[in-house]
């Protein structure tokens, strides 16, 4: 979330950003937030005065009694002080809750390079890599091909789990594992530490890393507990250092999260309903970085480069798009997507999301870095995340881009050493 001190000092910048996002219904929130902030500071002064008065009035009563003065008024005042303090504390608590509610729902400030647009149709392509392959035969649906070859079973998964789930079998299991290990090895050479997080986290931690609307749209809640299945390893990794202070020498901290991901939303029609592209459960390797604020934009480009190198080595054509203001969401200050060529649809489809969240998550989670010169000076650090590889989506891309007329599928050369030197699935 935004730091209240920033909003207090820069209300016009916050409002301009909301207008850029076409999120104008929240403009009034800024004014209401600032009113509550003023009242909060007034209440602190009032409460401090009342507490100070509570500490001094007993001495005044004793002195008045010794001087033979009437203490009725002082006694009445003393009797009323606890309730006045209690009322101020209650109003302050209510005020703080309202302030946090506004702050939690105001989006991050966008970087100046984010293009203005109303929805995903106005995202801006910034590069295109690789030449889409042409096929002189009709490509098979990747899901049906996987079933025909004995590599997946969607019907039995639907029978026991519902739509959006699948059994992987045989060669696709090995391909899934090969993709994970390949991505981990690529990141390890760049100093990323592999990490397997918990697959469930509590709500307060989740609120620190994601848009609150995701709880209704995306997350699976565990009945009877304060726990949610993770939608990506970004979330538990981001919350890992909640309420902690980093030393500058320990940053940047580069982590490579490996986990299953659980999401309620899936595709509504067409190829998404029976296949591997948009499903309730999939495996992902995620890049995550904690860093000093002055380094985050350089690292954002680093994350994108890391992801691009993976797809270049896999031999999959792709393009990179700069996500526009109407499609970027609440948490990121800037986001790139990598979209891989899917020849059967004759279109690019998203496989990587790469975001600089600046201090937005760190403010929510109270994660700071201590200045190495002024030991008492602390500031919120920056967090960044990017997909390295979401295996189900990449498997679909491989099943299409490496498909042959007889239904065989080549293993991308870079993965063969991970699959016992197989040339074909």
N, C-alpha and C positions, 0 to 999 in steps of 0.2 A: 504494500500500500504506500501511498505518498506520506511523507513525514509531515506532521501538522505544522512544523516550523516552516517548511517549504511553502505549503499552501498559504499560511499566514503572510509570508513575505511576497508571494507571487500569485495572487488570486487571478490576475488577468491572464497569466500564462496558462494556468489550469483551465480557465474558461475557453481560451483560444484553442487549446488542445481538444476540448470536448466538441467545439464547433467543427474542428477538422475531422473528427470522428463522426460527425452528424449525430452526436449523442446529446442534443440540446436539452432534453428533458432533465438532465442532471445539472444544468447550469444553476438552478435554484438551490441545489444541494450545497454548492460552494458557499453561497450567501448564508444559508442556514448553519452550515458547519462553522463559519467564522463567527456568527452570533453566539453559538454554543461555546466556541473557544474563548470569546471575550467573557462570557458569563462564568466559564470555568475558572478563569484567572481572577475574576472578581470574587468568586466564592472562596478561593484559596486565601485571599487577603482577609475576607470576612471571618473565615474559620480561624486563621492565625490570630486575629485580634480577639476573637471570643475565647480562644484557649489561653492567650496571654492574660485576658481579663479574669479568667477562672483562677489563674495562678496568683493574681494580685489582690483579688477582692477579699480573700480571707484575712489578709494582713490589714486591709482598710477597716473591716468589721471589728477586728480586735483593737485597733487603735481608737476607733470611735467609741467602743464600749469603755475603754480605759479613760477616755476623755469625757465620759458621761453623756455622749451624744445619742440621738435617736438612730437606731440601725435598721429600722423597719424597711426603708427603701432599699438599703444594701442587701438585706436578707432576701427580699423579694427578687432583686436582680440575680443574686447568687442561685436562688432556687430555679430561676428560669434559664440560666446559662446551659445546663446539660441538654435541655430540649432544643435550644437554639443551635447548639453544636451538632446535635443529632440530625436536625432538619437540614442544616447546611451539608453535612456528610451525605445524607440521603440524596439531596439535589445534585451534589457533586458526582455521586456514583451514577445517577441517572444520566447526567450530562456526559460523563465519560463513556457510557454505553452508547449514547446517541452519536457522539463524535467518532467513536471507533466504527460504528455501523456505516456512517457516511464514508469514512476513509477506506473501509474495506471494499466499498462498492464503486468508488471512483477509480477509473482505469489509470494505468501507468502513463507517463508523459512520453509521447512518441518522438523518435529521432527525426531531425529535419529531412532526412533522405527517404522517409516512408512516403510512398506516393498516395495522393488523395484519390479515393475511389469509393463507390457505394457498396461493392460486393466483389466476389472472387473473379468476376469477368474483367475487372479493372486492375488486377495484379499485373505487374510489369516484368516482362522477360528481360533478364540482364545478360544471359549467355545461353548458348546451345552447344552441346558437346556430343560428338558422334553422329553418324549418319544412320537413320532408321533403315533397317534391312527390308528389302522387298521380297515377297514370297510368290512363287508361281504355282502354289497350291492353296487350298482353303485351310486356314488354320483351325485346329480344333479348340473348342472351349477348354480352358486350362483345367477347370473342375472336372469336366467329363473325361478329359484325357487322363487325369490322375486316377479317376475311378476305373477306367478301362485298363489301365496298366497295373492296377493293384497297389497304387501308391497312396490312396486316400479312400475313406468311406464317410460320406456325408449323411446318408440315409440312416445308418445305425446311430450316428452321433445325434441326429435330430430326434430319434426315437427315445434316447435316454437323457438328453440334455436340452433339446429344443433347437430351433433354427439358429444359425450363426456359430455352430460348433462343428468339429470335424475330428475324425481319427486320421492321423498320419501313419503310413505304413512303409516298411521297406526302404526304398531308395530316397523317398522324400524325408524320412526321418534322418537319414545320413546327410542329406543336403541341408536340412535345417541346422543340424549340429555343425556342419562344415562352415556354413555362413556365419554362425556365431563365433566359432574359433578363428576364422579368417579375420573378422572385424576386431576381435579382441587382440589378436596378434598385431594388426595394423596400428591400433591405438597404443599398445604397450611400447612399441618402438618410439613413440612420441611422448613417453613419460606418463601415460594414463594408468592409474592403478585399478585393476579389475576389482569390482565389489558386487556382491550379491546381497541385496537389501532384504528386510522383512517384506512379506507379500501382503501384509495388512498394517494399516496405521490408524491412529485415532483421529477424531474429527478436528480437534484443535490444531494438530500438526498439519492435517490436510488443508485447513483454512489458510495456513501460512504460505502455501505454494500454488494455489489454483483459484480460479474464478469460482465464487460461491454458487453460481448457477450450475456448475458441473455436478454438484451433489444430486440434483434432480435429473440431469440429462445423462450423466456418464457413469457415476460411481455405483458399485454394488455394495450395499450395507449388509453387514452380518447381523441378523436378527438377534435381539437380546444382548447386544454388546455395543460398546463405543468403538467399533472397528469397521474399516472399509477395505475392500480389496483394492490393490493399487492399479491405477490405469497406466502407469509408466514408472520406471525406477527413478525418474527425475523427482517424483514427489517424496518418497522416503529419504532419498539422498539429500534433497534440499533441506528437509526438516531435521536432518541428522545432527546438525550443530546448533539447534535452537537454543537461544539464551546463552550463547558462548561467545568468547572473544578470541579472534585469531591474532597471532603475532605476524608482523609483516614478513618475516623470514620464512614463514610457512605458506606463503601465497606466491603464485597461484597454486591451488590444489586441484589437480586434474584427476577425475574419476571416470571409470568406464563401468556403468551399471549393467548387469545382466539379470533379466527377470522375465517371467510371464507377465502379460498385461491383460487386465480384465476391463471391458467396456460394455456398457449397456447398449449403446447405439450401434446399428449395423446398416448395411445398404437396404434400400427399400424395394428395389426391382432390378431386373436385368442380370448382368453378370455378378453383381454383388450378392445375390441371394443364395447362390450355390457355388461356392468357391472359396478362395483363400484371401481375397483382397480386403474385405471389410467384415470382420468377424468379432465375436465376443471375447475370444481368448487368442493371444498370439505371443510370440517371444521377440524380445527386442534387446539390442545392445545400445546403450544410451551414453552420450558424452555429457559430462557435467563438470562445471568449473566454478570454484570460488576464487575471486580475485580482487585486487585493489581497484577502485573506481577508474583510475586513470588508465588502466590496462584493458578494460572490458571491450572496447570497440576493436582493438587489434585482435583480441582473442575470439571475438565473434567471427571475424574473417578466417581465423585459424580453424574453428570448428567446421565451417563450411568447406574449407579446403580438405580437411580430413575426410569428410563424408564424400566429397567429389572423388577423391582418390580411390575410395572403395568401389564406386560405380564405374570409374574408368578401368580399373583392373578387372572388374567383372565383365567388361565389354558391353555394357548396357547403355544405349543412347539416352541422354537426359537433357533437360534444360533447368535453369535456375530462375526462380521468380522472386521479386521483391513484393512482399504481401502488402496490400493497400490498407488504408485506414478503416475501410468498412469490413475488412475480413480478418484483421489481426487479432482481435480478442482483447481481453482485459490486462493480461499480465505482462506481455512483451512490449518493449520499447521499439523493437524492430525485429522482423522475422523474415527469413528466407525459407522457401520450400524448394526441394529438389523433386522434380517430377520425371519419372522414367517413361520411356516410350513403350506403349502397349499396342503392338501391331494389330491385334484382332479388333480393337476399337478405333485404331488409327488416331490415337490421342496420347498425350502425356498424362500420367497419373501420379499423385503425390506419394512419395516414399520416405521423404525426410522433411522434418520441421526443425529449423535452426533459429533459436531465439536468444536475444540479449534482454534479460529481465531487469537490467540495471539494479537499483537498490530495492525494487518493489517487493520481492520475496523476503529480502533480508530485514526490511523494516517490520514486516508482519511477524517474522520469526525472531527478531531481536538478535541478529548475528552481526557482529562488528569486528573491525580490525583496529588494533592499537598502533598509534604512531610510534615509530622507532626512536624518535628524538624526544618528543613530548609524551612521556609515559602515561600522563593523565588524559591525553587527547584520544578519543575513539570516534570512529565514524562507521556507518553501515557500509559493508562491502557490496560487491556486485555478484550476481549469479547468472550463469549462462547454461543453456542446454541445447543439445542437438541429437537427433537420431543418428546413430552410426549405421545400424541396419535393423529393419523390422522384417523378420525372416519370411513371414507369410506373403507379404507384398512382393518381396524380391523373388520368392519361389514362383509366384505367378508370372513375373516378368521373364524369368528363365524358361519356364515351360512354354511361353509364347515365342520369345526371341531366339531360342535355341532349338525350336521344334523342327523336325524333319518330316518329309512326306509320309513315311511309314509309321509315324507316331513316336518314333524314338526321339529322345531329347539329349543333346550333348551336355556334358558337364563343362561349365566355363573352365578354361585351362588353369586359371589361378586357384581353383578349388580342387583340382584332381589329387593333389598330394594329401588333402584332407579326406579323400574318399577312396583310399587304397588304389590310387592311380587309375580310377575308372575314367574312360572317355565318354561313356553314355550312362544315363541313369538306368 
